[in-house]
Amino acid sequence: MPLSMLKVGEASEIKKIGGKEDTRRFLESLGFVTGGIVTIVSEMGGNIIVNIKESRVAINKDMANKIIV
């Protein structure tokens, strides 16, 4: 299921990163890699704040839909 479907406080392992090559490379530079653990911190106004690799990152719902957990 896409990352955007997780609830606040839920943690899950990243199974796959979808989208175009540029999008995948951008997400990878933020720490979103296959096998990584991601936790939803909060969700507001269509943006999602996640914990990934000991840091917090904000992404929009379109990007979150490309991350399969």
HELIX and SHEET records of a PDB file:
HELIX    1   1 LEU A    3  MET A    5  5                                   3    
HELIX    2   2 GLU A   21  LEU A   30  1                                  10    
HELIX    3   3 LYS A   61  ASN A   65  1                                   5    
SHEET    1   A 4 ALA A  11  GLU A  13  0                                        
SHEET    2   A 4 ILE A  37  MET A  44 -1                                        
SHEET    3   A 4 ASN A  47  ILE A  52 -1                                        
SHEET    4   A 4 SER A  55  ASN A  60 -1                                        
SHEET    1   B 2 LYS A  16  ILE A  17  0                                        
SHEET    2   B 2 ILE A  67  ILE A  68 -1                                        
END                                                                             
